[in-house]
């Protein structure tokens, strides 16, 4: 009987040690929240986040073992409330210039620099790239609620419609469709979204891009200041993604620079 008890105690001790080790290795859960970005960040048919930006977030789990990042996509108009209510911890690849102070988000080091670009239908009424010569003349399509330098960084829809020849729609995808259907002369969209569309040769044949940005911003991971991960800890992960080549690969996928020379 004593031998049986010793075996039982040994088994229980081993189990306790195993559970303790598992607990010590358990990752800290971090909720990463964002909105959809065309084909870069979207929900597939099973409601699972997919796209190049989603893959970049998933890589954050693979380069370290302290944190477990769980990615959730929300509608844009709901996203601010998610962070204000502290239901999410990280806003990936964004700029503090695009977020409200009450969200309590702090930027990490810059991951890469990008911006909003002007584009037009190649077969436009001004004659190719001449459409970009004077941006006060053409009609312009953008996303309602966004801050554009062309509109003096004023996102108020009444102000924009009163002072500019502008059409405001619900998404960047809608801006692209709107311009290619000749409902507006020029569209403004993030470079990272247009880069994905330009991967399609049929779209590339129809689109021209201006040789200047509407504005440029430094994109980083925005971290909730009282969340489970600090800016310093996230910076360490960014360094790992730089060292692994993931940042370089992402920048190559999201840049439209090679297409800027295609003028006709």
BELDA-V113070 format. One record per backbone hydrogen bond with DSSP energy under -0.5 kcal/mol. CO is the residue of the C=O (numbers start at 1). NH is the residue of the N-H. Records with the same first field share a line. If there is no record, write none. Layout:
# BELDA-V113070
CO = NH + NH
This chain:
# BELDA-V113070
1 = 5
2 = 6
3 = 7
4 = 8
5 = 9
6 = 10
7 = 11
8 = 12
9 = 13
10 = 14
11 = 15
12 = 16
13 = 17
14 = 18
15 = 19
16 = 20
17 = 21
18 = 22
19 = 23
20 = 24
21 = 25
22 = 26
23 = 26
27 = 29
28 = 68
30 = 32 + 70
31 = 33 + 89 + 90
32 = 72
34 = 74
37 = 40 + 41
40 = 53 + 54
41 = 37
42 = 50
44 = 47
48 = 44
50 = 42
51 = 55
52 = 56
53 = 57
54 = 58
55 = 59
56 = 60
57 = 60 + 61
58 = 61 + 62
59 = 62 + 63
66 = 28
67 = 69
68 = 30 + 70
69 = 71
70 = 32
72 = 34
75 = 78 + 79
76 = 79 + 80
78 = 82
79 = 83
80 = 84
81 = 85
82 = 87 + 88
83 = 86
89 = 224
90 = 33 + 92
91 = 222
94 = 220
95 = 98
96 = 99
100 = 103
101 = 104
104 = 225
106 = 223
112 = 219
114 = 217
115 = 191
116 = 214 + 215
117 = 189
118 = 210
119 = 187
120 = 208
122 = 124 + 128
124 = 127
127 = 130
128 = 131
129 = 132
130 = 133
134 = 137 + 138
139 = 185 + 186
140 = 167
141 = 188
142 = 169
143 = 146
146 = 148
148 = 151 + 153
149 = 152
151 = 154
153 = 155
155 = 145
156 = 160
157 = 161
158 = 162
159 = 163
160 = 164
164 = 166
165 = 140
167 = 142 + 169
169 = 144
171 = 175
172 = 176
173 = 177
174 = 178
175 = 179
176 = 180
177 = 181
178 = 183 + 184
179 = 182
185 = 121
186 = 141
187 = 119
189 = 117
190 = 193 + 194
191 = 195
192 = 196
193 = 197
194 = 198
196 = 199
197 = 200
199 = 201
200 = 203 + 204
201 = 205
202 = 206
203 = 206 + 207
206 = 122
208 = 120
212 = 118
215 = 116
217 = 114 + 219
219 = 111 + 112
220 = 94 + 222
221 = 108 + 223
222 = 91
223 = 106
224 = 227
230 = 234
231 = 235
232 = 236
233 = 237
234 = 238
235 = 239
236 = 240
237 = 241
238 = 242
239 = 243
240 = 244
241 = 246 + 247
242 = 245
245 = 249
246 = 250
247 = 251
248 = 252
249 = 253
250 = 254
251 = 255
256 = 259
257 = 260
259 = 262
261 = 263
